[in-house]
Amino acid sequence: MDNVLTFKRGRIPLLISMPHPGTELTGAVAQGLVAGAEELSDTDWHIPRLYAFAEALGASTLAASYSRYVIDLNRPADDTPLYNTATTGLYPDTLFDGRPLYKAGMTPSAQERARYLEQIWMPYHQTLASELQRLKAEFGYALLWDAHSICSAVPRLFDGKLPDFNLGTFNGASCDPSLATELTRTCAQHPAYSHVLNGRFKGGYITRHYGAPEQAIHAVQLELAQSTYMDEVAPFTYREPLAQNTQRVLQALLETLLQWGEKRYG
Ligand SMILES: [Zn+2]
């Protein structure tokens, strides 16, 4: 498989990981999907476009090309469930709303899925891990921002409407507590948007696995409500004026992260 990811190396101690914006499908997945699933409704739509400004800040960026329906890069390779509540696994077999993803008997084979693990999951994680090590070697520390978005209302996954900005630090384990405090304060300075720390989304596999504050690697997940920058129904159109306002808050959060790092390690 070619072009399973896009990686751009920056010049500051920050890596932005984007595991779910991909829309590429393999032949086996495309053939097996139930009618309607080809809309790819559970995609973290337009995340690279939304974060394009971060390249000017100097951040490194890593984005997946393949859909989470093929393999979910924010799940562990052994597929241990992340949440006790409803969730989706390494190889999703349902949509977020609980509908089956595949027609009967059309789930990709175990052999096919082993190939996705080797050729899509592994390169993403090898790139992520080696970039964090490079940042740490060069700057003495590394900051990881795992960038996600989700429809603001998914009744099977959570009640009511999701807050706009959902920060996750695996209940304080993936970064220094003072960093989480600073990020929460930045959110509070933008009262047009609601926010929560370690609410329904506490950080997935990437945040939990790579965040190691005692080793100077600080990881934060942001699950952003898609209502803040796009239409939440197909064709999932990006809304430029909405998105620009949201980008101002995203930029303030990334600047808070960088300032915290400079103060702590600089
Ligand atoms: Zn996501």
Residues whose N, C-alpha, C, O or C-beta is under 5 A from the ligand:
A	BS01	ZN	H20 D44 H148 S149
